[in-house]
Amino acid sequence: QVQLVESGGGLVQPGGSLRLSCAASGYMFSRTTMGWYRQTPGKQRELVADISSGGPTNYADFVKGRFTISRDNAKNTVYMQMSSLKPEDTAVYFCYARAGVSLKRDYWGQGTQVTVSS
């Protein structure tokens, strides 16, 4: 049974930092591209960043230089360090596991709320 459990969201002031974590289980994590998406009310879910099984990363332009995605294959966990947060980063953030060698379809976590406000 595939499970993705996010943690680390919360309320932070503009300019602050948060680290999101996503603990994965039920599949071969090390061979799976993982990512983070975000969604605000009335908008489509958008890619924030992803990281392939081999380590290369990809970032949306709106987070380049501020967010860093990483993974620990020994812990089956993917992280996203978010710095210099802006009010427009407020969203529900979802962990994502891409279909491929070890998964027949994409999987999503339940989401974690990030609110950037003074």
SULMO-V10524 format. One record per residue. N is the residue number from 0. RES is the residue in one letter. PHI is phi in degrees with one decimal (none if undefined). Layout:
n=[N,N]
res=[RES,RES]
phi=[PHI,PHI]
This chain:
n=[0,1,2,3,4,5,6,7,8,9,10,11,12,13,14,15,16,17,18,19,20,21,22,23,24,25,26,27,28,29,30,31,32,33,34,35,36,37,38,39,40,41,42,43,44,45,46,47,48,49,50,51,52,53,54,55,56,57,58,59,60,61,62,63,64,65,66,67,68,69,70,71,72,73,74,75,76,77,78,79,80,81,82,83,84,85,86,87,88,89,90,91,92,93,94,95,96,97,98,99,100,101,102,103,104,105,106,107,108,109,110,111,112,113,114,115,116,117]
res=[Q,V,Q,L,V,E,S,G,G,G,L,V,Q,P,G,G,S,L,R,L,S,C,A,A,S,G,Y,M,F,S,R,T,T,M,G,W,Y,R,Q,T,P,G,K,Q,R,E,L,V,A,D,I,S,S,G,G,P,T,N,Y,A,D,F,V,K,G,R,F,T,I,S,R,D,N,A,K,N,T,V,Y,M,Q,M,S,S,L,K,P,E,D,T,A,V,Y,F,C,Y,A,R,A,G,V,S,L,K,R,D,Y,W,G,Q,G,T,Q,V,T,V,S,S]
phi=[none,-78.4,-136.0,-128.7,-121.8,-87.6,-154.6,105.3,-71.9,159.4,-100.8,-142.6,-78.2,-53.8,88.9,-82.7,-132.8,-145.6,-123.3,-93.0,-127.0,-136.8,-92.7,-110.5,-155.4,92.3,-158.4,-83.5,-55.1,-63.7,-104.9,-121.2,-70.4,-117.7,-157.9,-125.1,-120.2,-140.2,-147.9,-116.0,-54.8,82.6,-120.7,-74.2,-65.3,-126.2,-69.6,-101.2,-164.4,-141.8,-140.8,-79.5,-62.0,-86.1,113.0,-58.1,-118.4,-143.4,-127.5,-69.2,-57.9,-74.0,-121.4,-58.3,86.5,-116.1,-110.9,-134.1,-97.9,-149.7,-142.9,-125.4,-67.3,-69.7,-105.5,51.9,-134.6,-115.9,-122.8,-140.5,-86.4,-114.5,-127.3,49.3,-65.8,-119.5,-55.2,-73.6,-82.1,-60.8,-176.7,-90.2,-103.2,-117.2,-81.6,-140.5,-120.5,-85.8,-57.9,176.7,-59.6,-106.4,-131.9,-82.2,-150.2,-72.1,-128.0,-128.9,-80.8,-83.1,95.8,-135.9,-81.1,-119.3,-123.1,-111.3,-158.1,-94.2]
